[in-house]
Amino acid sequence: MSRTLVAALSLSLLAVLGCSSAQAQPQDDQSYDGTWSVRLLATDGAARNATLVVRDYAGTWQVQPGARRAAKDPCGGRKIPLTVQSSTRTLLAFTVWGETIAPSCPTLTVTVTPVGEKTLEGTVDLESHASESPEVHASHAGPPAVSGSSSATSAGATGAKRIGSAGSVRLTRR
């Protein structure tokens, strides 16, 4: 009888430990859904503004080019699709798929953390995907399907790509 009791206690203890370790892992959370104002400070000191809309692990990113930059903007001020790779209480990471708009429109990876109730801050990287980061899982890692798009999207078709940090970013919920 004591062996049965010990076995039952052991199984109970394992079940409790299994539940607590599962709860310790960050769970996806869609608390970042909504519209955000974006302020990007590039590594060269140039500041850019954009609008971010997130809903159900997808959304759009639209750069608001200044008058002098409008003619040079490879993305043409268009809404660029994005996918969210991680959305937890402590991290939001997503990829803006510029390559689906035009070969010269860069793909960006944005990784931010909360610094206030309505503010997130972090980094932007060029031509990398959030799923390549060790902090981010790849459950939503691929580019969205873009209907009617005939632009080339492979790295080989777009020529030389800039890779690395594009600077820092601050998101403010509207």
Buried (B, 14 or more C-beta within 10 A) or exposed (E): EEEEEEEEEEEEEEEEEEEEEEEEEEEEBEEBBBEBBBBBBBEEEEEBEBBBBBEEBBBBBBBBBEEEEEEEBEBEEBBBBBBBBBBBEEBBBBBBBBBBBBBBBBBBBBBBBBEEEEEBBBEBBBBBBBBEBEEBBEEBBEBBEBEEEEBEBEBEEBEEBEEEEBBBBBBBBE
